[in-house]
Amino acid sequence: MTELISLAAPAKINLSLRILGKRPDGFHEVETLMVPLALADEVEVAHGSGTGIRFTCNDPELPTDSENLCVKAAEVFLAATGIEHGIAISLMKRVPHGAGLGGGSSDAAAVLRGLNELFDDPLVSEELHQLAAQLGSDVPFFLEKGPAWCRGRGEILESTDALPHRRLLLIKPPFPVPTPWAYKRYAEMQQASETHAEIVQSLEGIKLVNDLEPPVFEKYLLLPVMKSWLRTQLGVESAFMSGSGSTMVAIIAPDAQEESVTVLKEKLTVEFGPELWIHETTFLNG
């Protein structure tokens, strides 16, 4: 019997996020192009003593009970399979939370995949996807590999072609943006018929747009300032917010010199403060 499974739980960004309307179940209908990144948490699942779920993490800010998506994932897996067995989950957190990078959803998906492997695959792929959809709209995406268009609440997946290689700079200010608030404010702005000019950017034919930028930018004024500033910098091909924020993404131009990227990182700290979290990464194309 396998004793321990270790899995990478990649972050993601949304290259496109369109909100198509409100659903009868209270969620929003979306169409989004999500792409996994080389930046990843590390999740370990193992057999534990007794019948409980023990969760440990290097980030003391995260809850360790059922409020944590990793624990919830283990609970729904055990309930679905009828397995009565102790579970130990260890999470090495590298993806910041409240960042629009899908870290919690990715961790939950890794727990589902890891437990299924640990117990010799009691669930088929469709059953795992059903459990993932119960946990959160982004969780099913992380059961697969590579970029995908996600529709419905996010649970309807359509794999897409590999993306062109790009270096990415992720920049997160020292504050989160609550996702439910962002969607609520978006709906309020739609009801009020508030319109906003849309800056058109693209990545080799892919239109880069995020419908949550207007409501988030309205409250978190640093973000639109950072986006405008990034788009003027040498070596930056495009800049936008991922998901509901607060992480901003700078796509580095393919012909950018290493020196310009180094200078960009230094200027970000000078311009916006040393408390920024800045991380360079790339797309995972599956």
Contacts in CASP RR format, 6 or more apart in sequence:
PFRMAT RR
TARGET T0000
AUTHOR 0000-0000-0000
METHOD contacts of the structure
MODEL  1
MTELISLAAPAKINLSLRILGKRPDGFHEVETLMVPLALADEVEVAHGSG
TGIRFTCNDPELPTDSENLCVKAAEVFLAATGIEHGIAISLMKRVPHGAG
LGGGSSDAAAVLRGLNELFDDPLVSEELHQLAAQLGSDVPFFLEKGPAWC
RGRGEILESTDALPHRRLLLIKPPFPVPTPWAYKRYAEMQQASETHAEIV
QSLEGIKLVNDLEPPVFEKYLLLPVMKSWLRTQLGVESAFMSGSGSTMVA
IIAPDAQEESVTVLKEKLTVEFGPELWIHETTFLNG
1 47 0 8 1.000
2 117 0 8 1.000
2 118 0 8 1.000
2 120 0 8 1.000
3 46 0 8 1.000
3 47 0 8 1.000
4 44 0 8 1.000
4 45 0 8 1.000
4 46 0 8 1.000
4 47 0 8 1.000
4 118 0 8 1.000
5 44 0 8 1.000
5 45 0 8 1.000
5 46 0 8 1.000
5 114 0 8 1.000
5 115 0 8 1.000
5 117 0 8 1.000
5 118 0 8 1.000
6 42 0 8 1.000
6 43 0 8 1.000
6 44 0 8 1.000
7 42 0 8 1.000
7 43 0 8 1.000
7 44 0 8 1.000
7 45 0 8 1.000
7 110 0 8 1.000
7 113 0 8 1.000
7 114 0 8 1.000
8 40 0 8 1.000
8 41 0 8 1.000
8 42 0 8 1.000
8 43 0 8 1.000
8 110 0 8 1.000
9 40 0 8 1.000
9 41 0 8 1.000
9 42 0 8 1.000
9 43 0 8 1.000
9 95 0 8 1.000
9 103 0 8 1.000
9 104 0 8 1.000
9 106 0 8 1.000
9 107 0 8 1.000
9 109 0 8 1.000
9 110 0 8 1.000
9 142 0 8 1.000
10 36 0 8 1.000
10 37 0 8 1.000
10 38 0 8 1.000
10 39 0 8 1.000
10 40 0 8 1.000
10 106 0 8 1.000
10 142 0 8 1.000
10 284 0 8 1.000
11 36 0 8 1.000
11 37 0 8 1.000
11 39 0 8 1.000
11 40 0 8 1.000
11 41 0 8 1.000
11 95 0 8 1.000
11 101 0 8 1.000
11 102 0 8 1.000
11 103 0 8 1.000
11 106 0 8 1.000
11 170 0 8 1.000
11 281 0 8 1.000
12 34 0 8 1.000
12 35 0 8 1.000
12 36 0 8 1.000
12 37 0 8 1.000
12 101 0 8 1.000
12 102 0 8 1.000
12 103 0 8 1.000
12 106 0 8 1.000
12 138 0 8 1.000
12 141 0 8 1.000
12 142 0 8 1.000
12 242 0 8 1.000
13 34 0 8 1.000
13 35 0 8 1.000
13 37 0 8 1.000
13 101 0 8 1.000
13 168 0 8 1.000
13 170 0 8 1.000
13 242 0 8 1.000
13 243 0 8 1.000
13 247 0 8 1.000
13 249 0 8 1.000
14 32 0 8 1.000
14 33 0 8 1.000
14 34 0 8 1.000
14 35 0 8 1.000
14 210 0 8 1.000
14 242 0 8 1.000
14 243 0 8 1.000
15 33 0 8 1.000
15 34 0 8 1.000
15 35 0 8 1.000
15 147 0 8 1.000
15 163 0 8 1.000
15 203 0 8 1.000
15 206 0 8 1.000
15 208 0 8 1.000
16 31 0 8 1.000
16 32 0 8 1.000
16 33 0 8 1.000
16 206 0 8 1.000
16 207 0 8 1.000
16 208 0 8 1.000
16 209 0 8 1.000
16 210 0 8 1.000
17 30 0 8 1.000
17 32 0 8 1.000
17 33 0 8 1.000
17 209 0 8 1.000
17 210 0 8 1.000
17 211 0 8 1.000
17 212 0 8 1.000
17 243 0 8 1.000
18 30 0 8 1.000
18 31 0 8 1.000
18 32 0 8 1.000
18 209 0 8 1.000
18 211 0 8 1.000
19 28 0 8 1.000
19 29 0 8 1.000
19 30 0 8 1.000
19 183 0 8 1.000
19 186 0 8 1.000
19 211 0 8 1.000
19 212 0 8 1.000
20 28 0 8 1.000
20 29 0 8 1.000
20 30 0 8 1.000
20 31 0 8 1.000
21 28 0 8 1.000
21 29 0 8 1.000
22 28 0 8 1.000
22 29 0 8 1.000
22 187 0 8 1.000
23 29 0 8 1.000
23 152 0 8 1.000
23 153 0 8 1.000
25 153 0 8 1.000
27 137 0 8 1.000
27 153 0 8 1.000
28 153 0 8 1.000
28 183 0 8 1.000
28 186 0 8 1.000
28 187 0 8 1.000
29 151 0 8 1.000
29 152 0 8 1.000
29 153 0 8 1.000
30 137 0 8 1.000
30 150 0 8 1.000
30 151 0 8 1.000
30 152 0 8 1.000
30 153 0 8 1.000
30 154 0 8 1.000
31 149 0 8 1.000
31 150 0 8 1.000
31 151 0 8 1.000
31 152 0 8 1.000
32 149 0 8 1.000
32 150 0 8 1.000
32 151 0 8 1.000
32 154 0 8 1.000
32 243 0 8 1.000
33 147 0 8 1.000
33 148 0 8 1.000
33 149 0 8 1.000
33 150 0 8 1.000
33 160 0 8 1.000
33 206 0 8 1.000
34 138 0 8 1.000
34 141 0 8 1.000
34 147 0 8 1.000
34 148 0 8 1.000
34 150 0 8 1.000
35 146 0 8 1.000
35 147 0 8 1.000
35 163 0 8 1.000
35 283 0 8 1.000
35 284 0 8 1.000
36 106 0 8 1.000
36 142 0 8 1.000
36 145 0 8 1.000
36 146 0 8 1.000
36 147 0 8 1.000
36 283 0 8 1.000
36 284 0 8 1.000
36 286 0 8 1.000
37 101 0 8 1.000
37 168 0 8 1.000
37 170 0 8 1.000
37 281 0 8 1.000
37 282 0 8 1.000
37 283 0 8 1.000
37 284 0 8 1.000
38 281 0 8 1.000
38 282 0 8 1.000
38 283 0 8 1.000
38 284 0 8 1.000
39 94 0 8 1.000
39 95 0 8 1.000
39 101 0 8 1.000
39 170 0 8 1.000
39 279 0 8 1.000
39 281 0 8 1.000
40 94 0 8 1.000
40 95 0 8 1.000
40 106 0 8 1.000
41 91 0 8 1.000
41 92 0 8 1.000
41 93 0 8 1.000
41 94 0 8 1.000
41 95 0 8 1.000
41 103 0 8 1.000
41 106 0 8 1.000
41 107 0 8 1.000
41 110 0 8 1.000
42 91 0 8 1.000
42 92 0 8 1.000
42 94 0 8 1.000
43 70 0 8 1.000
43 89 0 8 1.000
43 90 0 8 1.000
43 91 0 8 1.000
43 92 0 8 1.000
43 107 0 8 1.000
43 110 0 8 1.000
43 111 0 8 1.000
43 114 0 8 1.000
44 88 0 8 1.000
44 89 0 8 1.000
44 90 0 8 1.000
44 91 0 8 1.000
45 74 0 8 1.000
45 87 0 8 1.000
45 88 0 8 1.000
45 89 0 8 1.000
45 111 0 8 1.000
45 114 0 8 1.000
45 115 0 8 1.000
45 118 0 8 1.000
46 87 0 8 1.000
46 88 0 8 1.000
46 89 0 8 1.000
46 90 0 8 1.000
46 118 0 8 1.000
47 85 0 8 1.000
47 86 0 8 1.000
47 87 0 8 1.000
47 88 0 8 1.000
47 118 0 8 1.000
48 54 0 8 1.000
48 85 0 8 1.000
48 86 0 8 1.000
48 87 0 8 1.000
48 88 0 8 1.000
49 86 0 8 1.000
50 85 0 8 1.000
50 86 0 8 1.000
51 84 0 8 1.000
51 85 0 8 1.000
51 86 0 8 1.000
52 86 0 8 1.000
52 87 0 8 1.000
53 71 0 8 1.000
53 74 0 8 1.000
53 75 0 8 1.000
53 78 0 8 1.000
53 86 0 8 1.000
53 87 0 8 1.000
53 89 0 8 1.000
54 86 0 8 1.000
54 87 0 8 1.000
54 88 0 8 1.000
54 89 0 8 1.000
55 64 0 8 1.000
55 65 0 8 1.000
55 68 0 8 1.000
55 70 0 8 1.000
55 71 0 8 1.000
55 74 0 8 1.000
55 89 0 8 1.000
55 90 0 8 1.000
55 91 0 8 1.000
56 64 0 8 1.000
56 88 0 8 1.000
56 89 0 8 1.000
56 90 0 8 1.000
56 91 0 8 1.000
57 64 0 8 1.000
57 90 0 8 1.000
57 91 0 8 1.000
57 92 0 8 1.000
57 93 0 8 1.000
58 91 0 8 1.000
58 92 0 8 1.000
58 93 0 8 1.000
59 91 0 8 1.000
59 93 0 8 1.000
59 97 0 8 1.000
61 97 0 8 1.000
62 68 0 8 1.000
62 91 0 8 1.000
62 93 0 8 1.000
62 97 0 8 1.000
64 71 0 8 1.000
65 71 0 8 1.000
66 72 0 8 1.000
66 75 0 8 1.000
69 104 0 8 1.000
69 105 0 8 1.000
69 107 0 8 1.000
69 108 0 8 1.000
69 135 0 8 1.000
69 136 0 8 1.000
69 139 0 8 1.000
70 89 0 8 1.000
70 91 0 8 1.000
70 104 0 8 1.000
70 107 0 8 1.000
70 108 0 8 1.000
70 111 0 8 1.000
71 89 0 8 1.000
72 108 0 8 1.000
72 135 0 8 1.000
73 107 0 8 1.000
73 108 0 8 1.000
73 109 0 8 1.000
73 111 0 8 1.000
73 112 0 8 1.000
73 115 0 8 1.000
73 131 0 8 1.000
73 135 0 8 1.000
73 139 0 8 1.000
74 87 0 8 1.000
74 89 0 8 1.000
74 111 0 8 1.000
74 115 0 8 1.000
76 131 0 8 1.000
76 134 0 8 1.000
76 135 0 8 1.000
77 83 0 8 1.000
77 111 0 8 1.000
77 112 0 8 1.000
77 115 0 8 1.000
77 116 0 8 1.000
77 123 0 8 1.000
77 131 0 8 1.000
78 84 0 8 1.000
78 85 0 8 1.000
78 87 0 8 1.000
80 123 0 8 1.000
80 127 0 8 1.000
80 131 0 8 1.000
81 119 0 8 1.000
81 122 0 8 1.000
81 123 0 8 1.000
83 119 0 8 1.000
83 122 0 8 1.000
85 119 0 8 1.000
87 115 0 8 1.000
89 111 0 8 1.000
91 107 0 8 1.000
95 101 0 8 1.000
95 102 0 8 1.000
95 103 0 8 1.000
95 104 0 8 1.000
95 106 0 8 1.000
96 172 0 8 1.000
96 247 0 8 1.000
96 277 0 8 1.000
97 103 0 8 1.000
97 104 0 8 1.000
97 176 0 8 1.000
98 176 0 8 1.000
98 177 0 8 1.000
98 178 0 8 1.000
98 179 0 8 1.000
98 245 0 8 1.000
98 246 0 8 1.000
99 172 0 8 1.000
99 176 0 8 1.000
99 242 0 8 1.000
99 245 0 8 1.000
99 246 0 8 1.000
99 247 0 8 1.000
100 177 0 8 1.000
100 179 0 8 1.000
100 242 0 8 1.000
100 243 0 8 1.000
100 244 0 8 1.000
100 245 0 8 1.000
100 246 0 8 1.000
100 247 0 8 1.000
101 170 0 8 1.000
101 242 0 8 1.000
101 247 0 8 1.000
102 138 0 8 1.000
102 142 0 8 1.000
105 135 0 8 1.000
105 136 0 8 1.000
105 137 0 8 1.000
105 138 0 8 1.000
105 139 0 8 1.000
105 141 0 8 1.000
105 142 0 8 1.000
106 138 0 8 1.000
106 142 0 8 1.000
108 132 0 8 1.000
108 135 0 8 1.000
108 136 0 8 1.000
108 139 0 8 1.000
108 142 0 8 1.000
109 132 0 8 1.000
109 139 0 8 1.000
109 140 0 8 1.000
109 141 0 8 1.000
109 142 0 8 1.000
109 143 0 8 1.000
110 142 0 8 1.000
112 128 0 8 1.000
112 131 0 8 1.000
112 132 0 8 1.000
112 139 0 8 1.000
112 143 0 8 1.000
113 128 0 8 1.000
113 143 0 8 1.000
116 122 0 8 1.000
116 123 0 8 1.000
116 128 0 8 1.000
123 131 0 8 1.000
125 143 0 8 1.000
128 143 0 8 1.000
129 140 0 8 1.000
129 143 0 8 1.000
129 155 0 8 1.000
132 139 0 8 1.000
132 140 0 8 1.000
132 142 0 8 1.000
132 143 0 8 1.000
132 155 0 8 1.000
133 139 0 8 1.000
133 140 0 8 1.000
133 153 0 8 1.000
133 155 0 8 1.000
136 153 0 8 1.000
137 153 0 8 1.000
137 154 0 8 1.000
137 155 0 8 1.000
138 150 0 8 1.000
138 154 0 8 1.000
140 150 0 8 1.000
140 154 0 8 1.000
140 155 0 8 1.000
140 157 0 8 1.000
141 148 0 8 1.000
141 150 0 8 1.000
141 154 0 8 1.000
141 157 0 8 1.000
144 157 0 8 1.000
144 159 0 8 1.000
145 284 0 8 1.000
145 286 0 8 1.000
146 159 0 8 1.000
146 162 0 8 1.000
146 284 0 8 1.000
146 285 0 8 1.000
146 286 0 8 1.000
147 159 0 8 1.000
147 160 0 8 1.000
147 161 0 8 1.000
147 162 0 8 1.000
147 163 0 8 1.000
147 283 0 8 1.000
147 285 0 8 1.000
148 157 0 8 1.000
148 158 0 8 1.000
148 159 0 8 1.000
148 160 0 8 1.000
149 157 0 8 1.000
149 158 0 8 1.000
149 160 0 8 1.000
150 156 0 8 1.000
150 157 0 8 1.000
150 158 0 8 1.000
151 158 0 8 1.000
162 285 0 8 1.000
162 286 0 8 1.000
163 203 0 8 1.000
163 206 0 8 1.000
163 283 0 8 1.000
163 285 0 8 1.000
164 203 0 8 1.000
164 204 0 8 1.000
164 254 0 8 1.000
165 254 0 8 1.000
165 282 0 8 1.000
165 283 0 8 1.000
166 203 0 8 1.000
166 237 0 8 1.000
166 251 0 8 1.000
166 252 0 8 1.000
166 254 0 8 1.000
166 282 0 8 1.000
166 283 0 8 1.000
167 251 0 8 1.000
167 252 0 8 1.000
167 256 0 8 1.000
167 261 0 8 1.000
167 280 0 8 1.000
167 281 0 8 1.000
167 282 0 8 1.000
168 249 0 8 1.000
168 250 0 8 1.000
168 251 0 8 1.000
168 252 0 8 1.000
168 280 0 8 1.000
168 281 0 8 1.000
168 282 0 8 1.000
168 283 0 8 1.000
169 249 0 8 1.000
169 250 0 8 1.000
169 252 0 8 1.000
169 261 0 8 1.000
169 264 0 8 1.000
169 265 0 8 1.000
169 278 0 8 1.000
169 279 0 8 1.000
169 280 0 8 1.000
170 242 0 8 1.000
170 247 0 8 1.000
170 248 0 8 1.000
170 249 0 8 1.000
170 277 0 8 1.000
170 278 0 8 1.000
170 279 0 8 1.000
170 280 0 8 1.000
170 281 0 8 1.000
171 226 0 8 1.000
171 230 0 8 1.000
171 247 0 8 1.000
171 248 0 8 1.000
171 249 0 8 1.000
171 250 0 8 1.000
171 268 0 8 1.000
171 272 0 8 1.000
171 276 0 8 1.000
171 277 0 8 1.000
171 278 0 8 1.000
172 246 0 8 1.000
172 247 0 8 1.000
172 248 0 8 1.000
172 276 0 8 1.000
172 277 0 8 1.000
172 278 0 8 1.000
173 220 0 8 1.000
173 222 0 8 1.000
173 223 0 8 1.000
173 226 0 8 1.000
173 246 0 8 1.000
173 272 0 8 1.000
173 275 0 8 1.000
173 276 0 8 1.000
174 275 0 8 1.000
174 276 0 8 1.000
174 277 0 8 1.000
175 220 0 8 1.000
175 246 0 8 1.000
176 245 0 8 1.000
176 246 0 8 1.000
177 216 0 8 1.000
177 220 0 8 1.000
177 244 0 8 1.000
177 245 0 8 1.000
177 246 0 8 1.000
178 244 0 8 1.000
179 244 0 8 1.000
182 212 0 8 1.000
182 215 0 8 1.000
182 216 0 8 1.000
182 244 0 8 1.000
182 245 0 8 1.000
183 212 0 8 1.000
183 244 0 8 1.000
185 215 0 8 1.000
185 216 0 8 1.000
185 218 0 8 1.000
185 219 0 8 1.000
186 211 0 8 1.000
186 212 0 8 1.000
186 214 0 8 1.000
186 215 0 8 1.000
188 215 0 8 1.000
189 214 0 8 1.000
189 215 0 8 1.000
189 218 0 8 1.000
194 214 0 8 1.000
196 214 0 8 1.000
198 209 0 8 1.000
199 231 0 8 1.000
200 207 0 8 1.000
200 209 0 8 1.000
201 207 0 8 1.000
201 208 0 8 1.000
201 209 0 8 1.000
201 238 0 8 1.000
201 239 0 8 1.000
201 240 0 8 1.000
202 208 0 8 1.000
202 238 0 8 1.000
203 237 0 8 1.000
203 238 0 8 1.000
203 251 0 8 1.000
208 238 0 8 1.000
208 240 0 8 1.000
209 240 0 8 1.000
210 240 0 8 1.000
210 241 0 8 1.000
210 242 0 8 1.000
210 243 0 8 1.000
212 241 0 8 1.000
212 243 0 8 1.000
212 244 0 8 1.000
212 245 0 8 1.000
213 223 0 8 1.000
213 224 0 8 1.000
213 227 0 8 1.000
213 240 0 8 1.000
213 241 0 8 1.000
216 223 0 8 1.000
216 241 0 8 1.000
216 244 0 8 1.000
216 245 0 8 1.000
216 246 0 8 1.000
217 223 0 8 1.000
217 224 0 8 1.000
217 227 0 8 1.000
217 241 0 8 1.000
220 246 0 8 1.000
222 272 0 8 1.000
223 241 0 8 1.000
223 245 0 8 1.000
223 246 0 8 1.000
223 248 0 8 1.000
226 239 0 8 1.000
226 248 0 8 1.000
226 272 0 8 1.000
227 239 0 8 1.000
227 240 0 8 1.000
227 241 0 8 1.000
227 248 0 8 1.000
229 271 0 8 1.000
230 236 0 8 1.000
230 239 0 8 1.000
230 248 0 8 1.000
230 250 0 8 1.000
231 238 0 8 1.000
231 239 0 8 1.000
233 250 0 8 1.000
233 264 0 8 1.000
233 267 0 8 1.000
234 256 0 8 1.000
234 260 0 8 1.000
234 263 0 8 1.000
234 264 0 8 1.000
235 252 0 8 1.000
235 253 0 8 1.000
235 256 0 8 1.000
235 257 0 8 1.000
235 260 0 8 1.000
235 261 0 8 1.000
235 264 0 8 1.000
236 250 0 8 1.000
236 251 0 8 1.000
236 252 0 8 1.000
236 253 0 8 1.000
236 256 0 8 1.000
236 264 0 8 1.000
237 251 0 8 1.000
237 252 0 8 1.000
237 253 0 8 1.000
237 254 0 8 1.000
237 256 0 8 1.000
238 250 0 8 1.000
238 251 0 8 1.000
239 248 0 8 1.000
239 249 0 8 1.000
239 250 0 8 1.000
239 251 0 8 1.000
240 248 0 8 1.000
240 249 0 8 1.000
241 247 0 8 1.000
241 248 0 8 1.000
241 249 0 8 1.000
242 248 0 8 1.000
242 249 0 8 1.000
250 264 0 8 1.000
252 261 0 8 1.000
261 280 0 8 1.000
265 278 0 8 1.000
265 280 0 8 1.000
268 276 0 8 1.000
268 278 0 8 1.000
269 276 0 8 1.000
269 278 0 8 1.000
END
